[in-house]
Amino acid sequence: MPANIITTDDLRQFKIELLDELKQLFGHRAETNTREYLKSSEVSKLLDISLSKLQHMRIRKVLPYTRIGSTIYYKREDIQTLLEANRKQAKVKSLSLFQK
């Protein structure tokens, strides 16, 4: 069986190809994180709430949704609006509490 000799140029080329593939892979993942619509499981993880709590929010009409078949989708913008609407301002009288 003949031996294959790998040169430093071969390794360098392999490294370049591997890095290109990783960039494409991670670039694709970044694009999926900016989708306009999210599924229930994604929203549940994003808000750190249970699926039943999310269902309760749907029933109470706290969070708008779209149902296609048995899959429920939420607009990312609606989630952001909900978070902003429930944002509480800090009531700090003096910043000296945070200074050493």
C-alpha positions as a Markdown table, in Angstrom:
| # | Residue | x | y | z |
|---|---|---|---|---|
| 1 | Met | 0.0 | 0.0 | 0.0 |
| 2 | Pro | 1.6 | 3.3 | -1.1 |
| 3 | Ala | 2.0 | 6.0 | 1.6 |
| 4 | Asn | 0.5 | 9.4 | 1.2 |
| 5 | Ile | 2.7 | 12.3 | 2.2 |
| 6 | Ile | 0.9 | 15.3 | 3.5 |
| 7 | Thr | 2.8 | 18.5 | 3.1 |
| 8 | Thr | 2.4 | 21.8 | 5.1 |
| 9 | Asp | 0.8 | 23.3 | 2.0 |
| 10 | Asp | -1.8 | 20.5 | 2.1 |
| 11 | Leu | -2.5 | 21.2 | 5.7 |
| 12 | Arg | -2.7 | 25.0 | 5.0 |
| 13 | Gln | -5.2 | 24.3 | 2.2 |
| 14 | Phe | -7.3 | 22.0 | 4.5 |
| 15 | Lys | -7.3 | 24.7 | 7.2 |
| 16 | Ile | -8.6 | 27.3 | 4.7 |
| 17 | Glu | -11.4 | 25.0 | 3.4 |
| 18 | Leu | -12.4 | 24.0 | 7.0 |
| 19 | Leu | -12.6 | 27.6 | 8.1 |
| 20 | Asp | -14.7 | 28.6 | 5.1 |
| 21 | Glu | -17.1 | 25.7 | 5.8 |
| 22 | Leu | -17.4 | 26.8 | 9.5 |
| 23 | Lys | -18.0 | 30.4 | 8.5 |
| 24 | Gln | -20.8 | 29.3 | 6.2 |
| 25 | Leu | -22.3 | 27.1 | 8.9 |
| 26 | Phe | -22.2 | 29.7 | 11.7 |
| 27 | Gly | -23.3 | 32.4 | 9.3 |
| 28 | His | -26.4 | 30.3 | 8.5 |
| 29 | Arg | -27.2 | 29.9 | 12.2 |
| 30 | Ala | -27.0 | 33.7 | 12.7 |
| 31 | Glu | -29.6 | 34.2 | 10.0 |
| 32 | Thr | -32.0 | 31.7 | 11.6 |
| 33 | Asn | -31.8 | 33.7 | 14.8 |
| 34 | Thr | -33.3 | 36.8 | 13.1 |
| 35 | Arg | -36.4 | 35.1 | 11.6 |
| 36 | Glu | -39.5 | 37.2 | 11.8 |
| 37 | Tyr | -41.7 | 34.4 | 13.2 |
| 38 | Leu | -40.9 | 32.1 | 16.0 |
| 39 | Lys | -42.5 | 28.8 | 17.1 |
| 40 | Ser | -43.9 | 28.2 | 20.6 |
| 41 | Ser | -40.9 | 26.3 | 21.8 |
| 42 | Glu | -38.6 | 29.0 | 20.7 |
| 43 | Val | -40.6 | 31.7 | 22.4 |
| 44 | Ser | -40.8 | 29.6 | 25.5 |
| 45 | Lys | -37.0 | 29.4 | 25.6 |
| 46 | Leu | -36.6 | 33.0 | 24.7 |
| 47 | Leu | -38.8 | 34.3 | 27.5 |
| 48 | Asp | -37.8 | 31.5 | 29.9 |
| 49 | Ile | -41.5 | 30.5 | 30.5 |
| 50 | Ser | -43.3 | 27.1 | 30.2 |
| 51 | Leu | -45.3 | 26.2 | 27.2 |
| 52 | Ser | -48.4 | 26.2 | 29.4 |
| 53 | Lys | -47.7 | 29.8 | 30.5 |
| 54 | Leu | -47.4 | 30.7 | 26.9 |
| 55 | Gln | -50.7 | 29.1 | 26.1 |
| 56 | His | -52.2 | 31.0 | 29.0 |
| 57 | Met | -50.9 | 34.2 | 27.5 |
| 58 | Arg | -52.5 | 33.3 | 24.2 |
| 59 | Ile | -55.9 | 32.6 | 25.8 |
| 60 | Arg | -55.7 | 35.9 | 27.7 |
| 61 | Lys | -54.8 | 37.6 | 24.4 |
| 62 | Val | -51.6 | 39.0 | 25.9 |
| 63 | Leu | -49.5 | 37.9 | 23.0 |
| 64 | Pro | -50.8 | 37.8 | 19.4 |
| 65 | Tyr | -50.1 | 34.7 | 17.4 |
| 66 | Thr | -50.8 | 33.0 | 14.1 |
| 67 | Arg | -51.8 | 29.4 | 13.7 |
| 68 | Ile | -51.1 | 27.4 | 10.6 |
| 69 | Gly | -52.4 | 23.9 | 11.0 |
| 70 | Ser | -51.3 | 22.8 | 14.4 |
| 71 | Thr | -48.2 | 25.0 | 14.5 |
| 72 | Ile | -48.4 | 28.4 | 16.3 |
| 73 | Tyr | -46.1 | 31.3 | 15.3 |
| 74 | Tyr | -45.3 | 34.5 | 17.1 |
| 75 | Lys | -43.9 | 37.6 | 15.6 |
| 76 | Arg | -40.6 | 38.6 | 17.0 |
| 77 | Glu | -41.7 | 42.3 | 16.9 |
| 78 | Asp | -44.8 | 41.4 | 19.1 |
| 79 | Ile | -42.6 | 39.7 | 21.7 |
| 80 | Gln | -40.3 | 42.8 | 21.8 |
| 81 | Thr | -43.4 | 45.0 | 22.2 |
| 82 | Leu | -44.6 | 42.9 | 25.1 |
| 83 | Leu | -41.3 | 43.1 | 26.8 |
| 84 | Glu | -41.1 | 46.9 | 26.3 |
| 85 | Ala | -44.7 | 47.4 | 27.6 |
| 86 | Asn | -43.9 | 45.5 | 30.8 |
| 87 | Arg | -40.6 | 47.2 | 31.4 |
| 88 | Lys | -40.2 | 48.8 | 34.8 |
| 89 | Gln | -38.0 | 51.8 | 35.4 |
| 90 | Ala | -35.5 | 51.6 | 38.3 |
| 91 | Lys | -36.1 | 54.0 | 41.2 |
| 92 | Val | -32.6 | 54.8 | 42.3 |
| 93 | Lys | -32.4 | 58.0 | 44.5 |
| 94 | Ser | -28.6 | 58.1 | 44.5 |
| 95 | Leu | -25.9 | 56.5 | 42.5 |
| 96 | Ser | -23.8 | 56.4 | 45.7 |
| 97 | Leu | -25.3 | 53.0 | 46.4 |
| 98 | Phe | -23.3 | 51.6 | 43.4 |
| 99 | Gln | -20.0 | 53.4 | 44.1 |
| 100 | Lys | -17.3 | 52.0 | 46.2 |
